[in-house]
């Protein structure tokens, strides 16, 4: 029996796994599964599975978001965070039976718990105002929260800071992320950090005397995008900066002995296009060593997708012998698991041309649980033993995959107009027939410093199910192809990146005779939306276009985006007052009179990254010029609509895309 084509609603039928965590003895692992419930809302629950068994056991239930499970060092309990009381709070679950116990009642919640190595303390992060007392925090009831929100909505917003809004958080207030220590036996709280700065907890030393955090403690914090790693003496609260104050440093982890610290970062040589480096800090000698000198790939997971919910460990993680550090790296459209010795010897531990989205390390058996996705597998966990043999542990979404046809993309490589090598993929339509001609849609990723890759992507599969060839590539500016490549679009938006995309289309229509070159569509979001706008203003080869959460005017972007005041300088080399004409010359709005392609504009009302006025300007201008265009505004949504927005609005978005291409292609 033939499998059915994938539908717009099918992302709601997926289980999305994240955050694997080994039990202390290495016999089991916990993880988070996120789904869309009958109310069309996201819910996350915790599961546990023995590494020698095939089935998982569900720990939490209900329609809340339960996440961040962390085993106590003795393996007798798990601390996790849950929204069941209204805001994220910490809960403790005994593993010998019984109900979870609520540990925190902080007004603004508590997140990201970590155990001290002796199990006496739990360290977490809380959003606090100046003068808040952690010993007397009381959470509001849902009725009180509603009333407070209503009262706040009646008051004007008094803005004093340059950085006053965030796409993820909305309008910012005076609360800051502070690090708090909870004494498990005494059931008491101690605030470890304070002041008018955000503090990102990183790790606690094996002897419990020192914590690491990342922050910018400068008085000019809002004017500079830097971050340093600091140590804090738990007893005296004395703070010491460990990094040089000249770049962006984060994700610091103590070695098992506490004698060394591994951390990530860079000196911003290419600003936000700089490849991340791996450093080792010797606690006694205070010397820093860069282990990644000579590497030309990005550390961490840079794959763009629309079916990843929840965070997972990317590294660095120390080995038990303290001579190796494990991490995920992004290379040529795939993410792999690596190790490097303290002598700088690099080794791939797992590379099957897929998307490794997270991992957990078991020092007892020197093994790993790795989370893996591929274009035909939304997610699963695998056991990688000390001999690097892998075994599948879970069989997520089996019923879905048995019912729905999922296409496997073909990798392509080609030469751009100026000789650069460009990499991408082509997905054939559902029910493909030899000898038949099909329309093609070009997908353009955002960022620009991310990459398309070997992961499950619902939107790509949906367009193929609708009868389109889907072409998606990594033009210059994306990660995965080295420092020169990722830096190449800076100061050249609409230049080499545009030529790469047009070369991709040329290659596809010349290589695959089933593509109808007279029926081409293009779409993309964020930077991909900018490129879509740029393309339709510079060529008429596409018969339909859909621009999403896009940029149309760099002049206004400077002042309205939550990142605009530095992004223009970092990406283009000048600010609004430096060279307004240069910004206008690379603004798609300037070329609106050249647009002949029917253009659908999709934008979220609460997008603070690429604010909706960018879509408004483009729509009004095109409409005034009597161009073929329509504008769809999504209420209550931000820049993340396509990835983690309200499920019903995600469906609406996909339907609009499909309808537009059906109408014009």
Wavefront OBJ file of the C-alpha trace (Angstrom):
o trace
v 0.000 0.000 0.000
v 1.405 3.381 -1.022
v 2.175 5.864 1.719
v 0.269 9.157 1.767
v 1.766 12.572 1.119
v 2.753 14.727 4.061
v 0.339 17.544 5.033
v 0.581 20.980 6.624
v -0.732 19.569 9.925
v 1.747 16.705 10.120
v 4.352 18.547 12.193
v 1.794 18.269 15.010
v 2.004 14.462 14.779
v 5.704 14.351 15.623
v 7.441 13.548 18.900
v 10.474 15.822 19.168
v 13.209 14.503 21.490
v 15.869 16.583 23.250
v 18.249 16.819 26.227
v 19.446 13.230 26.887
v 20.912 12.761 30.396
v 22.685 9.637 31.706
v 21.913 8.249 35.132
v 25.019 8.254 37.399
v 25.649 4.520 36.891
v 25.200 4.734 33.120
v 22.452 2.104 32.972
v 19.675 4.486 31.907
v 19.068 7.892 30.395
v 16.349 10.506 30.755
v 15.132 12.779 27.998
v 12.450 15.304 27.018
v 9.719 14.652 24.462
v 7.784 17.630 23.076
v 4.474 17.153 21.288
v 1.421 19.135 20.223
v -1.631 18.117 22.266
v -5.329 18.028 21.405
v -5.605 21.687 22.392
v -3.016 22.451 19.695
v -0.523 23.565 22.332
v 3.013 22.374 22.948
v 3.628 20.125 25.916
v 6.855 18.526 27.098
v 7.223 15.484 29.306
v 10.082 13.516 30.790
v 10.908 9.927 29.921
v 13.508 7.426 31.119
v 14.868 4.350 29.360
v 17.344 1.632 30.265
v 20.111 1.433 27.667
v 19.578 -2.363 27.463
v 15.833 -2.101 26.872
v 13.684 -0.980 23.936
v 10.867 0.847 25.701
v 10.793 4.105 27.614
v 8.927 4.886 30.817
v 7.059 8.181 31.100
v 7.846 10.185 34.243
v 5.620 13.262 33.890
v 2.156 13.722 32.450
v -0.224 16.531 31.596
v -0.269 19.546 29.294
v 2.608 21.447 30.921
v 6.178 21.972 29.814
v 8.494 19.740 31.822
v 12.190 19.908 30.935
v 15.832 19.977 32.110
v 15.879 16.626 33.966
v 19.055 16.228 36.038
v 19.863 13.105 38.074
v 21.166 13.575 41.600
v 24.727 12.225 42.014
v 23.429 9.274 44.077
v 20.849 8.454 41.408
v 17.949 8.535 43.862
v 16.111 11.569 42.500
v 15.762 13.902 39.540
v 15.384 17.672 39.627
v 13.551 19.251 36.703
v 11.707 22.432 35.772
v 7.984 22.560 35.080
v 5.379 25.186 34.205
v 2.614 23.296 36.023
v 2.178 26.090 38.593
v 2.113 28.864 35.984
v 5.773 29.808 35.500
v 8.819 27.508 35.343
v 9.712 26.251 38.832
v 12.003 23.498 40.090
v 10.601 20.165 41.210
v 12.240 17.106 42.779
v 11.110 13.630 41.760
v 12.098 10.657 43.982
v 12.943 7.646 41.827
v 11.814 5.078 44.403
v 8.205 6.209 43.985
v 6.053 9.110 45.082
v 4.970 12.465 43.736
v 7.266 15.263 42.617
v 7.893 17.935 45.249
v 7.997 21.636 44.363
v 11.308 23.209 45.450
v 10.973 26.828 44.301
v 8.173 29.370 44.439
v 10.042 32.288 42.878
v 7.780 35.023 41.536
v 9.408 35.001 38.106
v 10.323 31.318 38.109
v 13.483 29.258 38.377
v 15.261 27.488 35.525
v 18.240 25.367 34.457
v 18.992 23.333 37.613
v 22.396 21.697 38.170
v 23.549 19.515 41.087
v 26.748 20.043 43.009
v 28.987 16.987 42.719
v 28.272 15.911 46.319
v 24.511 16.262 45.859
v 24.138 18.767 48.690
v 23.158 21.715 46.531
v 21.163 22.572 43.429
v 22.307 25.654 41.534
v 19.813 27.410 39.277
v 19.022 30.722 37.604
v 16.254 33.098 38.633
v 15.057 36.404 37.197
v 15.281 38.925 40.042
v 14.837 42.634 40.579
v 17.261 44.701 42.627
v 16.477 44.150 46.293
v 14.551 40.892 45.841
v 14.936 38.510 48.783
v 15.453 34.904 47.652
v 14.518 33.619 51.107
v 10.956 34.920 50.869
v 10.007 34.492 47.218
v 6.348 33.700 46.594
v 4.889 32.818 43.227
v 1.704 34.453 42.102
v -1.475 32.509 41.517
v -2.696 32.340 37.933
v -5.359 34.897 38.821
v -2.754 37.227 40.339
v -0.533 36.832 37.277
v -3.440 37.723 35.008
v -4.264 40.793 37.096
v -0.638 41.943 37.139
v -0.423 41.561 33.374
v -3.601 43.591 32.917
v -2.326 46.347 35.205
v 0.987 46.450 33.376
v -0.768 46.809 30.028
v -2.400 50.027 31.247
v 0.876 51.743 32.053
v 3.255 53.466 29.630
v 6.629 51.873 28.965
v 9.372 54.180 30.224
v 12.483 53.380 28.194
v 15.953 54.405 29.376
v 18.225 51.770 27.829
v 19.423 51.178 24.282
v 18.691 47.478 24.612
v 15.072 47.586 25.726
v 13.402 44.810 23.744
v 14.092 41.261 22.668
v 12.404 39.065 20.086
v 12.441 36.179 22.566
v 11.277 38.128 25.635
v 9.405 41.156 24.327
v 9.910 44.476 26.134
v 12.586 44.159 28.795
v 12.379 45.339 32.397
v 14.872 45.768 35.219
v 14.992 42.092 36.204
v 18.320 40.317 35.736
v 19.308 36.649 35.635
v 20.968 35.767 38.933
v 22.494 32.534 40.183
v 20.970 30.968 43.291
v 22.117 28.031 45.422
v 19.563 25.725 47.083
v 20.630 23.635 50.099
v 18.750 20.348 49.637
v 18.911 19.246 53.288
v 18.281 22.640 54.886
v 15.809 23.724 52.166
v 17.310 27.224 52.098
v 18.294 29.594 49.294
v 21.445 31.692 48.892
v 21.813 34.278 46.136
v 25.329 34.040 44.698
v 25.327 36.863 42.147
v 23.797 40.325 42.187
v 23.987 43.661 40.419
v 22.559 45.099 37.249
v 23.847 42.390 34.909
v 22.692 39.035 33.581
v 24.688 36.059 34.873
v 24.717 32.816 32.891
v 25.581 29.849 35.118
v 28.123 27.500 33.528
v 29.392 24.932 36.053
v 30.380 24.211 39.651
v 33.779 22.852 40.658
v 34.043 19.228 41.846
v 34.744 20.390 45.430
v 31.791 22.795 45.350
v 33.895 25.834 46.195
v 33.697 27.692 42.887
v 31.123 28.360 40.232
v 31.673 29.558 36.686
v 29.394 32.007 34.937
v 29.387 33.992 31.696
v 28.511 37.685 31.682
v 29.409 41.160 30.556
v 29.982 43.104 33.787
v 31.062 46.279 32.015
v 29.263 49.553 32.649
v 28.989 49.813 28.850
v 27.330 46.410 28.588
v 24.466 47.526 26.357
v 26.858 49.171 23.879
v 29.124 46.167 23.388
v 28.314 42.556 22.600
v 31.024 40.861 24.579
v 30.956 38.099 27.152
v 33.559 36.771 29.567
v 33.896 33.710 31.752
v 34.125 34.471 35.472
v 34.750 32.378 38.564
v 32.943 33.046 41.840
v 34.080 31.835 45.244
v 30.943 30.373 46.846
v 32.080 31.195 50.384
v 33.276 34.788 49.862
v 31.374 35.610 46.636
v 34.608 37.050 45.251
v 34.483 37.275 41.440
v 37.474 36.812 39.111
v 37.455 37.322 35.372
v 39.169 34.409 33.625
v 39.061 35.525 29.970
v 40.591 38.545 28.281
v 37.629 40.930 27.985
v 38.219 41.263 24.253
v 35.705 38.844 22.789
v 32.794 36.506 23.386
v 33.414 33.539 25.716
v 30.918 31.095 27.182
v 30.036 27.413 27.897
v 32.742 26.794 30.482
v 33.121 23.363 32.138
v 35.411 22.150 34.915
v 37.475 19.012 34.312
v 36.803 16.076 36.684
v 39.682 17.138 38.966
v 38.807 20.826 38.795
v 42.319 21.647 37.615
v 41.273 22.721 34.128
v 38.374 24.528 32.478
v 37.238 23.992 28.878
v 35.361 26.870 27.300
v 34.205 28.150 23.911
v 34.411 31.553 22.284
v 36.418 33.833 20.035
v 37.959 37.293 19.878
v 35.368 38.560 17.363
v 37.971 38.834 14.617
v 35.130 38.608 12.080
v 32.493 39.862 14.527
v 29.437 37.564 14.462
v 30.873 35.625 11.517
v 33.845 34.382 13.570
v 34.265 30.617 13.945
v 33.969 29.423 17.547
v 37.172 28.147 19.141
v 37.834 25.678 21.976
v 40.105 26.805 24.821
v 41.578 25.161 27.903
v 42.315 27.208 31.020
v 44.778 25.849 33.598
v 43.461 26.841 37.031
v 46.890 26.799 38.729
v 49.074 28.401 36.052
v 46.240 30.611 34.726
v 47.379 29.839 31.184
v 44.962 29.649 28.237
v 45.507 27.201 25.369
v 43.512 27.131 22.147
v 42.989 23.519 21.041
v 41.235 24.417 17.789
v 44.003 26.328 16.035
v 44.044 25.148 12.444
v 40.467 23.875 12.432
v 38.232 25.377 9.775
v 34.758 24.338 10.873
v 32.216 25.659 13.343
v 31.834 24.213 16.836
v 28.231 23.611 17.867
v 25.043 22.833 15.976
v 24.335 25.373 13.220
v 21.695 23.434 11.247
v 18.486 25.317 10.453
v 15.230 23.398 10.719
v 11.602 23.608 11.749
v 11.187 20.484 13.907
v 13.682 21.027 16.725
v 12.138 21.975 20.070
v 14.125 21.961 23.306
v 17.855 22.340 23.914
v 20.533 19.643 24.125
v 24.184 19.415 25.139
v 26.621 20.436 22.383
v 29.802 20.431 24.481
v 32.468 20.887 25.577
v 32.277 17.822 27.835
v 35.301 16.326 29.597
v 36.274 12.653 29.437
v 36.808 10.749 32.679
v 40.589 10.573 32.066
v 40.672 14.359 31.653
v 42.739 14.075 28.483
v 39.875 14.453 25.995
v 37.077 16.948 25.363
v 33.917 16.022 23.418
v 31.798 18.395 21.338
v 29.518 18.706 18.318
v 30.797 20.425 15.182
v 29.060 21.644 12.012
v 30.694 20.679 8.733
v 29.368 20.608 5.156
v 25.702 20.369 6.043
v 26.099 17.784 8.783
v 26.847 17.859 12.500
v 29.186 15.274 13.952
v 30.441 14.204 17.375
v 34.148 14.905 17.892
v 36.839 14.494 20.499
v 40.102 16.342 20.872
v 42.965 15.447 23.179
v 44.777 18.052 25.235
v 47.624 17.560 22.756
v 45.333 18.816 19.984
v 44.618 15.485 18.253
v 41.160 15.718 16.638
v 38.993 12.665 15.964
v 35.473 12.114 14.615
v 33.520 9.774 16.871
v 30.252 9.718 14.934
v 29.762 10.836 11.340
v 26.954 9.330 9.273
v 26.106 12.495 7.301
v 23.244 13.390 9.621
v 22.248 15.938 12.253
v 23.649 15.136 15.705
v 21.593 17.580 17.769
v 22.821 16.637 21.238
v 24.622 14.076 23.347
v 25.249 12.791 26.864
v 28.510 11.216 28.067
v 28.747 8.325 30.528
v 32.161 8.299 32.236
v 31.454 4.895 33.819
v 31.412 3.078 30.475
v 33.046 5.756 28.300
v 29.938 5.750 26.106
v 27.436 8.237 24.715
v 23.768 8.679 24.072
v 23.490 10.805 20.941
v 20.402 12.485 19.508
v 20.233 12.134 15.728
v 17.973 13.500 13.005
v 18.139 12.992 9.244
v 16.013 14.136 6.305
v 13.970 10.920 6.665
v 14.130 10.518 10.469
v 12.782 13.342 12.691
v 14.723 12.217 15.775
v 16.031 9.222 17.688
v 18.563 8.359 20.352
v 21.492 6.019 19.748
v 24.013 4.427 22.095
v 27.635 4.869 21.032
v 29.867 2.547 23.070
v 33.539 2.854 23.948
v 34.469 1.036 20.709
v 32.307 3.468 18.725
v 29.710 0.842 17.868
v 26.245 2.395 17.628
v 22.881 0.918 18.597
v 19.470 2.510 18.090
v 17.725 3.021 21.429
v 14.410 4.618 20.455
v 12.020 4.300 17.546
v 10.322 7.688 17.620
v 7.536 8.515 15.189
v 7.349 4.971 13.824
v 3.604 5.093 13.148
v 4.031 8.403 11.344
v 6.897 7.138 9.182
v 5.009 3.947 8.318
v 2.084 6.018 7.074
v 3.681 9.063 5.418
v 6.024 9.259 2.447
v 9.226 11.109 3.359
v 11.545 11.973 0.501
v 15.319 11.632 0.647
v 17.100 14.658 -0.851
v 19.976 14.346 -3.316
v 23.189 16.165 -2.438
v 24.451 18.520 -5.135
v 27.665 20.514 -5.575
v 28.369 23.111 -8.213
v 30.574 26.059 -9.109
v 29.235 29.532 -8.533
v 29.709 32.238 -11.144
v 33.090 33.247 -9.712
v 34.330 29.697 -9.145
v 33.376 29.199 -5.499
v 32.213 25.701 -4.589
v 28.626 25.661 -3.310
v 26.803 22.744 -1.716
v 23.102 21.948 -1.445
v 20.281 19.467 -1.866
v 17.439 18.734 -4.240
v 14.235 17.018 -3.167
v 12.048 15.374 -5.792
v 8.265 15.723 -5.577
v 5.953 13.134 -4.049
v 4.950 10.487 -6.600
v 7.767 11.502 -8.946
v 7.369 10.197 -12.494
v 10.124 10.035 -15.093
v 9.431 12.119 -18.167
v 7.176 14.570 -16.347
v 7.998 18.253 -15.847
v 7.696 19.773 -12.366
v 7.816 23.332 -11.011
v 10.669 24.107 -8.597
v 10.860 26.173 -5.394
v 14.153 27.634 -4.164
v 14.368 27.804 -0.346
v 16.820 30.298 1.220
v 17.924 29.968 4.845
v 18.059 32.771 7.403
v 20.970 33.863 9.544
v 22.858 34.350 7.344
v 25.380 32.466 9.501
v 23.596 29.114 9.788
v 23.356 26.217 7.340
v 20.858 23.910 5.749
v 21.765 20.320 6.382
v 20.982 16.679 6.895
v 18.015 17.097 9.207
v 14.275 16.497 9.012
v 12.585 19.606 7.610
v 8.799 19.510 7.501
v 8.418 22.526 5.198
v 10.725 21.010 2.556
v 8.846 17.714 2.690
v 5.517 19.538 2.450
v 6.482 21.444 -0.697
v 7.657 18.186 -2.270
v 4.331 16.624 -1.294
v 2.592 19.510 -3.080
v 4.317 18.504 -6.310
v 7.383 20.779 -6.321
v 11.031 20.077 -6.775
v 12.653 21.708 -3.726
v 16.123 23.218 -4.049
v 17.962 24.369 -0.935
v 21.613 25.346 -0.732
v 24.225 26.984 1.476
v 25.358 30.153 -0.299
v 28.403 32.031 0.987
v 27.758 33.428 4.435
v 26.529 30.116 5.828
v 28.412 27.948 8.315
v 29.941 24.587 7.539
v 32.473 25.534 4.885
v 35.190 27.412 6.730
v 36.004 30.900 7.985
v 36.484 32.547 4.585
v 33.138 31.204 3.365
v 31.069 32.254 6.377
v 32.602 35.725 6.359
v 32.173 36.221 2.614
v 28.711 37.809 2.665
v 29.647 40.545 5.142
v 29.806 43.811 3.234
v 28.427 42.073 0.129
v 24.710 41.421 0.739
v 23.040 40.910 -2.634
v 26.417 40.279 -4.277
v 28.187 36.937 -4.117
v 25.366 35.370 -2.101
v 22.841 36.348 -4.799
v 25.092 34.942 -7.531
v 25.478 31.678 -5.572
v 21.701 31.260 -5.443
v 21.271 32.021 -9.134
v 24.089 29.574 -9.936
v 22.224 26.957 -7.898
v 19.099 27.499 -9.989
v 21.151 27.400 -13.208
v 22.785 24.145 -12.142
v 19.480 22.525 -11.177
v 17.583 23.363 -14.369
v 20.550 22.332 -16.529
v 21.197 19.069 -14.661
v 17.691 17.776 -13.967
v 15.519 17.626 -17.074
v 12.341 17.149 -15.028
v 12.461 20.762 -13.775
v 10.216 23.188 -15.652
v 12.398 26.293 -15.865
v 9.343 28.391 -16.714
v 7.727 27.592 -13.349
v 10.172 28.644 -10.645
v 9.304 29.909 -7.159
v 11.424 31.306 -4.334
v 10.930 31.721 -0.599
v 12.930 32.369 2.544
v 12.714 33.902 5.991
v 14.704 36.576 7.856
v 17.959 36.890 5.870
v 16.282 34.474 3.451
v 13.404 36.954 3.301
v 15.847 39.751 2.503
v 17.317 37.605 -0.287
v 13.820 36.814 -1.615
v 13.048 40.537 -1.716
v 16.395 41.237 -3.361
v 15.903 38.507 -5.961
v 12.489 39.703 -7.164
v 13.908 43.216 -7.490
v 16.788 42.003 -9.649
v 15.419 39.216 -11.846
v 12.087 38.149 -13.342
v 12.961 34.476 -13.734
v 10.713 33.473 -10.804
v 6.960 33.280 -11.359
v 6.035 33.417 -7.657
v 7.730 34.436 -4.426
v 6.923 34.291 -0.719
v 8.954 36.512 1.608
v 8.811 35.745 5.327
v 9.820 37.833 8.392
v 11.953 39.764 5.947
v 14.122 42.869 5.759
v 13.238 45.423 3.095
v 14.859 48.624 4.378
v 18.190 48.677 6.220
v 17.760 52.365 7.070
v 14.743 51.758 9.307
v 15.972 48.309 10.405
v 18.780 50.069 12.290
v 16.349 51.702 14.696
v 13.516 49.186 15.022
v 15.171 45.762 15.256
v 16.326 44.427 18.628
v 19.737 43.894 16.989
v 19.656 46.657 14.368
v 21.913 49.100 16.182
v 24.873 46.720 15.858
v 23.841 44.372 13.031
v 24.202 46.961 10.267
v 27.731 47.800 11.395
v 28.719 44.164 11.829
v 27.238 42.924 8.554
v 27.549 45.906 6.219
v 30.372 47.912 7.757
v 28.434 51.100 8.484
v 25.601 52.461 10.591
v 22.695 54.695 9.620
v 24.654 57.908 10.159
v 27.867 56.549 8.629
v 26.476 56.104 5.122
v 22.685 56.165 4.681
v 23.016 56.066 0.885
v 25.018 52.827 1.071
v 22.351 51.244 3.277
v 19.642 52.376 0.880
v 21.551 50.921 -2.079
v 21.369 47.431 -0.530
v 17.757 47.797 0.613
v 15.296 45.754 -1.490
v 12.741 48.543 -1.102
v 14.823 50.713 -3.434
v 14.146 48.269 -6.269
v 10.393 47.834 -5.699
v 9.589 49.402 -9.071
v 11.540 46.590 -10.762
v 9.450 43.812 -9.144
v 7.309 41.855 -11.608
v 7.051 38.630 -9.600
v 3.822 38.092 -7.613
v 4.996 38.451 -4.005
v 3.276 37.187 -0.864
v 4.513 38.902 2.318
v 4.230 36.931 5.583
v 5.108 38.649 8.858
v 4.473 38.292 12.596
v 2.974 41.187 14.546
v 5.390 40.788 17.481
v 8.552 40.179 15.468
v 11.195 42.368 17.126
v 14.095 40.880 15.150
v 12.745 41.926 11.758
v 9.829 44.121 12.840
v 6.594 44.058 10.880
v 7.146 47.592 9.585
v 9.656 45.982 7.214
v 6.807 44.021 5.644
v 4.478 47.011 5.797
v 6.859 49.249 3.867
v 7.314 46.650 1.172
v 3.598 45.916 0.844
v 2.483 49.558 0.707
v 5.172 50.424 -1.825
v 4.365 47.495 -4.105
v 0.634 48.052 -3.782
v 1.039 51.742 -4.529
v 2.935 50.711 -7.660
v 0.021 48.379 -8.527
v 2.207 45.282 -8.259
v 0.796 41.812 -7.582
v 1.197 41.410 -3.817
v -0.633 40.347 -0.661
v 0.222 40.765 3.017
v -0.564 38.288 5.832
v 0.006 39.377 9.448
v 0.205 36.756 12.204
v -1.068 37.930 15.611
v 0.733 37.182 18.870
v 3.771 35.761 17.071
v 7.447 36.655 16.919
v 10.398 35.861 14.651
v 10.184 32.161 15.572
v 6.726 31.557 14.066
v 7.861 28.897 11.577
v 9.786 26.924 14.208
v 8.020 27.274 17.549
v 5.020 29.526 16.929
v 1.448 28.626 17.830
v 0.635 25.406 15.942
v -2.570 26.780 14.414
v -0.719 29.812 13.054
v 2.098 27.610 11.751
v -0.540 25.692 9.779
v -1.988 28.960 8.464
v 1.467 30.079 7.381
v 2.159 26.848 5.494
v -1.247 26.920 3.826
v -0.648 30.468 2.584
v 2.709 29.433 1.109
v 1.216 26.409 -0.623
v -1.789 28.348 -1.922
v 0.392 31.119 -3.359
v 2.645 28.716 -5.231
v -0.347 26.719 -6.453
v -1.921 29.905 -7.813
v 1.136 31.131 -9.702
v 3.174 28.005 -10.465
l 1 2 3 4 5 6 7 8 9 10 11 12 13 14 15 16 17 18 19 20 21 22 23 24 25 26 27 28 29 30 31 32 33 34 35 36 37 38 39 40 41 42 43 44 45 46 47 48 49 50 51 52 53 54 55 56 57 58 59 60 61 62 63 64 65 66 67 68 69 70 71 72 73 74 75 76 77 78 79 80 81 82 83 84 85 86 87 88 89 90 91 92 93 94 95 96 97 98 99 100 101 102 103 104 105 106 107 108 109 110 111 112 113 114 115 116 117 118 119 120 121 122 123 124 125 126 127 128 129 130 131 132 133 134 135 136 137 138 139 140 141 142 143 144 145 146 147 148 149 150 151 152 153 154 155 156 157 158 159 160 161 162 163 164 165 166 167 168 169 170 171 172 173 174 175 176 177 178 179 180 181 182 183 184 185 186 187 188 189 190 191 192 193 194 195 196 197 198 199 200 201 202 203 204 205 206 207 208 209 210 211 212 213 214 215 216 217 218 219 220 221 222 223 224 225 226 227 228 229 230 231 232 233 234 235 236 237 238 239 240 241 242 243 244 245 246 247 248 249 250 251 252 253 254 255 256 257 258 259 260 261 262 263 264 265 266 267 268 269 270 271 272 273 274 275 276 277 278 279 280 281 282 283 284 285 286 287 288 289 290 291 292 293 294 295 296 297 298 299 300 301 302 303 304 305 306 307 308 309 310 311 312 313 314 315 316 317 318 319 320 321 322 323 324 325 326 327 328 329 330 331 332 333 334 335 336 337 338 339 340 341 342 343 344 345 346 347 348 349 350 351 352 353 354 355 356 357 358 359 360 361 362 363 364 365 366 367 368 369 370 371 372 373 374 375 376 377 378 379 380 381 382 383 384 385 386 387 388 389 390 391 392 393 394 395 396 397 398 399 400 401 402 403 404 405 406 407 408 409 410 411 412 413 414 415 416 417 418 419 420 421 422 423 424 425 426 427 428 429 430 431 432 433 434 435 436 437 438 439 440 441 442 443 444 445 446 447 448 449 450 451 452 453 454 455 456 457 458 459 460 461 462 463 464 465 466 467 468 469 470 471 472 473 474 475 476 477 478 479 480 481 482 483 484 485 486 487 488 489 490 491 492 493 494 495 496 497 498 499 500 501 502 503 504 505 506 507 508 509 510 511 512 513 514 515 516 517 518 519 520 521 522 523 524 525 526 527 528 529 530 531 532 533 534 535 536 537 538 539 540 541 542 543 544 545 546 547 548 549 550 551 552 553 554 555 556 557 558 559 560 561 562 563 564 565 566 567 568 569 570 571 572 573 574 575 576 577 578 579 580 581 582 583 584 585 586 587 588 589 590 591 592 593 594 595 596 597 598 599 600 601 602 603 604 605 606 607 608 609 610 611 612 613 614 615 616 617 618 619 620 621 622 623 624 625 626 627 628 629 630 631 632 633 634 635 636 637 638 639 640 641 642 643 644 645 646 647 648 649 650 651 652 653 654 655 656 657 658 659 660 661 662 663 664 665
